[in-house]
Amino acid sequence: MIFSPQSRIWIYQSNRKFTPAEEAEILTKLKAFTQQWKAHGHELMAKAEVRHGYFIILTVDESQANVTGCSIDSSVRLIKEIEQTLHVDLFNRFNIAYKIDGEVHVQNKEDFETLINIKKITPETIVFNNMVQNLEELETRWEVPFKNSWHSTVFAHLL
């Protein structure tokens, strides 16, 4: 399947890295879900993936059928089920993901602030912008230097 660059995406970030077994379990659940995901009886052209061991990404190409509130709700129920089963936090927007030496780390807002203060997070540190909304943005604006991200405006007083 070829997905349009304008395909909608939803990113759910874990507060900890999934184990290989957990990632396999998540992918099995996601595959089963996306194969039957519907909006008002119309099948959605959808896919799901796990990236970097922390991020669950759902993609829907709306050229075939538009996502509805009910179909979004069903995906949220699945993510909440995964969250409860694996005892992870997938909805806390105050957990911030970044890369150091090519490895992804996740910290809460306060610890991230500390890392900025002690210069472990620099303007060049790659951070993840989980607010991107489509595939094109995922490929071009998801992993960005701290200085080019929304994070830099929130933590501007520390730079």
Residue pairs with C-beta under 8 A, 6 or more apart in sequence:
1 45
1 47
1 61
3 45
3 47
3 59
3 61
3 135
4 61
4 63
4 135
5 134
5 135
5 136
5 139
6 62
6 134
6 135
6 136
7 59
7 60
7 61
7 62
7 134
7 135
8 59
8 60
8 62
8 67
8 133
8 134
9 57
9 58
9 59
9 60
9 132
9 133
9 134
9 135
9 137
9 138
10 57
10 58
10 72
10 75
11 55
11 56
11 57
11 130
11 132
11 138
11 142
12 55
12 56
12 57
12 58
12 79
12 90
12 91
13 54
13 55
13 90
13 95
13 97
13 106
13 128
13 130
14 54
14 55
14 56
14 88
14 89
14 90
14 106
15 88
15 89
15 90
15 92
15 95
15 106
16 54
16 88
16 106
17 53
17 54
17 104
18 26
18 50
18 53
18 54
18 86
18 88
22 86
23 50
23 53
25 85
25 86
26 50
26 56
26 82
26 86
27 48
27 49
27 50
29 78
29 81
29 82
30 48
30 49
30 50
30 56
30 58
30 78
31 48
33 48
33 74
33 75
33 78
34 44
34 46
34 47
34 48
34 58
36 43
37 43
37 44
37 46
37 60
37 71
37 74
37 75
38 44
38 65
38 71
39 65
39 66
39 67
39 68
39 70
39 71
40 65
40 68
40 70
40 71
42 64
42 65
43 64
43 65
44 60
44 64
44 65
44 67
44 71
45 60
45 61
45 63
45 64
45 65
46 58
46 59
46 60
46 61
47 58
47 59
48 56
48 57
48 58
48 59
49 56
49 57
49 59
50 56
50 57
51 57
52 104
53 104
54 97
54 104
54 106
55 97
55 128
55 130
56 79
56 82
56 90
57 138
58 75
59 135
60 67
79 90
79 91
80 90
80 91
82 88
82 90
83 89
83 90
83 91
89 95
92 108
93 130
94 108
94 109
95 106
95 107
95 108
95 109
96 106
96 107
96 108
96 109
96 112
96 127
96 128
96 151
97 104
97 105
97 106
97 127
97 128
97 130
98 104
98 105
98 107
98 112
98 121
98 125
98 126
98 127
98 128
98 146
99 105
99 125
99 126
99 127
99 143
100 120
100 125
104 128
107 115
112 121
112 155
113 155
113 158
115 121
116 155
116 158
116 159
117 158
121 146
122 146
123 145
123 146
123 147
123 152
123 159
124 145
124 146
124 147
125 145
125 146
126 143
126 144
126 145
126 146
127 143
127 144
127 145
127 146
127 149
127 151
128 142
128 143
129 141
129 142
129 143
129 144
129 149
129 150
129 151
130 142
131 150
132 138
132 141
132 142
146 152
152 159
